[in-house]
Amino acid sequence: MKGKNQTSVTEFILLGFSDLSRLQSLLFVVFLVMYILTLLGNISIITIVKTDPQLQTPMYYFLTNLSFVDICYSSTITPKALVDFKVEKNTISLLECATQLFMFVNLAAAECLLLAVMAYDRYVAICNPLHYTIVMTRRVCNQLVIGVYVVSTVYSLIQTVNIFSVHFCGSNEINHFYCDLHPMLKLSCSDTFFNEIVLSVVGGIYGFLAVIPIVLSYIVIISAILRIQSSEGRHKAFSTCASHFITVIIFFGTIIFIYVIPSSFFSLYTNRVVSVIYTMVIPMVNPMIYSLRNKDVKRALRKVLEKKCFCYTKNFFS
């Protein structure tokens, strides 16, 4: 047995990007800019949807929740990573690490299910347009969103308890820039076979619940679009789900790379780069994808900017 006579770990050291000492200042600026853009972009989406009467539809209701999750998701990782660039010893207590992991898994899991809910919403809008307002009522939308947060919280609680039920002793260096599932298990001096089984099985079931609705929805959506005779009709139908489809590909693509493909296939540097994409880049680009490819959002944004310009001009000449 390992670890019986070893001192329990009470804090961890996040190695992060310590091996890239010459790039610390550059990385700090890049991460800070990405975080600011994430906050500005997602807050703008939430504000525009809440203030524009024409955007009071289920699709944009789910989009505001996605933006809210992205803000919290990025804020769980990025501020700590920025602080670590400016301190000599990047320590994090056991409780802080557990809290960060719980929030990170919770919000990532919520994003998975939100994307599934949004896929279902697009399926109803494209395949059953005449029944859309009957099916996607405000009550149903609220129930779906509440269900997303409840299920993701339970999932995160299970995984967090599973990870932190092991005994940590010996090395306390986490070879990552945040507390993640697999790097934490690697530090344990206990037998982690059962914990790894729980991690894989529970994660697989949750992933199945999130991915299957998306796959089935898009199979039906694509077949319905291909049956539309006019090219204009096909283009209009596809444009209603194009932004969501791009987001799904990017988000689940990085999840598969990090959590499904064995880490031994890739270098530590590659895994860290993909983790940055997963935790910082995706929350930043989601608002851009939805605003640049969406006429309604662009129209609402233009209206807000014109209103602000008018106010500034009026105040300047008054």
Residue, then its C-alpha position, 0 to 999 in steps of 0.5 A: m500500500k502507498g501513502k500510509n506513512q506519508t504526509s497528506v497534501t494540503e495545497f498544490i502547485l500549478l506548474g502551468f506555463s512555468d517552462l515557458s519563462r520567456l513567454q510569461s509576459l506575452l502569455f499574460v497579455v494574450f490571456l488578459v485580452m481573451y478574457i476581456l473579449t470574453l466578458l465584453g462579447n458575452i455581456s453584449i449578447i445578454t444585453i442585446v437579447k434582453t433589451d430587443p423585443q424581437l429577440q424574445t424567442p426560445m433560441y435567444y433565451f437559450l443563447t443568453n444562458l450559453s453566454f452566462v455559462d461562458i462568462c462563469y466558465s472562463s472566470t473559473i479558470t482565467p483569473k487564477a491563470l493570470v495571477d499565476f503569471k505574476v507570482e513566483k509560486n503558483t499554489i492553490s489550496l486543497l479546498e480552492c482546487a476542489t472548488q475550481l474543479f467542481m465549478f469547471v466541471n459543472l459549467a462545462a457539463a452545463e454547456c454540453l447540455l445547453l448545446a443539446v437543448m439548442a439542437y432540439d430547439r432548432y429541430v422543432a423550428i425547422c422540422n415542425p415550424l407550425h407547432y414551434t410556439i406550442v412546443m417551445t413555450r416559456r414554461v418548457c424553456n424554463q424547465l429545460v434550462i433548470g434541468v440543465y443546471v440541476v443535472s450538470t450540478v449533480y454530475s459535477l458533484i459526483q465527479t468532484v467527490n470521486i476525485f477528492s475521495v482519494h488520498f493525496c501525498g508525496s508530489n503536489e505539483i499539478n502539471h496543468f494551469y488549472c485543477d482538472l480531472h485526470p491530472m488530479l488523479k495522477l497525483s494520488c498515492s491511493d489505488t485509483f482503479f475504481n475512481e478511474i472507472v467511475l470517472s469514465v463510466v459517469g462521464g461516458i453516460y453524461g456525454f451520451l446524454a448530451v451528444i445523442p440528442i444533438v446527432l439525432s436532431y441534426i440527422v433529421i434537420i439535414s434530411a429536412i433541409l435537403r428535401i426543400q426544393s428551392s435553394e433559397g429555402r435551403h439556405k434560409a433553413f441552414s442559416t438558422c442552425a449554422s451558428h449552433f452547428i459550428t459551436v458544437i463542432i468546436f466545443f465537442g471536438t476539443i472535448i474529444f481531444i482532451y478527454v477521449i483520445p489518450s494523452s500519451f498520443f500527444s505532447l504536454y505542450t499540445n494538450r495545454v494548447v488544446s486546454v487553452i482553446y477549450t477553456m478560454v478561446i471557445p467562450m471568447v469566440n461563441p459570441m462572435i460566431y452567433s453575432l457574425r452569422n446572425k442577421d437578427v443579432k447584427r440588426a439589434l447590435r446596430k440599433v444599440l450602436e446607433k442609439k448610443c452614437f445619437c446620444y453621444t452626438k446629442n450630448f456633444f452639441s447640447 
